[in-house]
Amino acid sequence: MLITESLWEIMKKEHGYTDEMLVEMIKEIDLKDGRRDGRVLLPPVKCDACGKIIEKGSNRCLYCGNTVDMDLFYR
């Protein structure tokens, strides 16, 4: 939380962003999954090799052992 707040203060000071701009961006990001609920629900990641769903927090398929390249920003 301290890092987030610090980064936001830098963005305001160095680049002129406003709190209102941040609120609007939060609303846009919240709606990416089609719901305005304060959460972002991401679709499950499927294994490139066998098509099974990769367990959240892992980049290796439990079924076939294939390693899947995960998006850097996938949560």
C-alpha positions as CSV (number, residue, x, y, z in Angstrom):
1,M,0.0,0.0,0.0
2,L,2.9,2.4,0.8
3,I,4.4,1.7,-2.6
4,T,1.1,2.4,-4.4
5,E,0.5,5.6,-2.5
6,S,4.1,6.7,-3.1
7,L,3.8,6.0,-6.9
8,W,0.6,7.9,-7.1
9,E,2.1,10.9,-5.4
10,I,5.0,10.9,-7.9
11,M,2.5,10.7,-10.8
12,K,0.6,13.7,-9.5
13,K,3.7,15.7,-8.8
14,E,5.8,14.8,-11.8
15,H,3.1,14.3,-14.5
16,G,0.1,16.4,-13.4
17,Y,-2.4,13.5,-12.9
18,T,-5.4,14.3,-10.6
19,D,-7.3,12.2,-8.1
20,E,-10.3,12.5,-10.5
21,M,-8.3,11.0,-13.3
22,L,-7.3,8.1,-11.1
23,V,-10.9,7.5,-10.1
24,E,-12.0,7.4,-13.7
25,M,-9.2,4.9,-14.5
26,I,-10.2,2.7,-11.6
27,K,-13.8,2.7,-13.0
28,E,-12.6,1.7,-16.4
29,I,-10.4,-1.1,-15.1
30,D,-13.2,-2.4,-12.9
31,L,-15.6,-2.6,-15.9
32,K,-13.1,-4.7,-18.0
33,D,-14.8,-7.9,-16.8
34,G,-18.2,-6.5,-17.4
35,R,-19.1,-5.8,-13.8
36,R,-18.7,-2.8,-11.6
37,D,-18.0,-4.6,-8.4
38,G,-14.5,-3.4,-7.3
39,R,-12.9,-6.6,-8.5
40,V,-11.3,-7.8,-11.7
41,L,-12.2,-11.4,-12.7
42,L,-9.8,-12.8,-15.1
43,P,-10.6,-15.8,-17.4
44,P,-8.7,-19.0,-16.6
45,V,-5.5,-19.7,-18.4
46,K,-5.5,-22.9,-20.5
47,C,-2.5,-25.1,-21.2
48,D,-1.2,-24.7,-24.8
49,A,-0.5,-28.4,-25.0
50,C,-3.5,-30.2,-23.5
51,G,-6.2,-27.4,-23.0
52,K,-6.7,-28.1,-19.3
53,I,-7.0,-25.1,-17.0
54,I,-3.7,-24.0,-15.3
55,E,-4.0,-23.7,-11.5
56,K,-4.0,-20.0,-10.4
57,G,-0.5,-18.9,-9.3
58,S,1.2,-21.6,-11.4
59,N,2.8,-21.6,-14.9
60,R,3.0,-25.4,-15.2
61,C,0.1,-27.7,-16.2
62,L,-0.6,-30.2,-13.5
63,Y,-1.9,-32.7,-16.2
64,C,0.8,-32.7,-18.8
65,G,3.7,-30.8,-17.2
66,N,3.8,-28.2,-20.0
67,T,5.2,-24.8,-19.0
68,V,2.9,-21.9,-20.0
69,D,4.2,-18.4,-20.6
70,M,2.1,-16.2,-18.3
71,D,1.3,-12.5,-19.0
72,L,3.5,-10.3,-16.8
73,F,0.4,-8.5,-15.4
74,Y,-1.8,-11.6,-15.0
75,R,-2.9,-11.7,-11.4
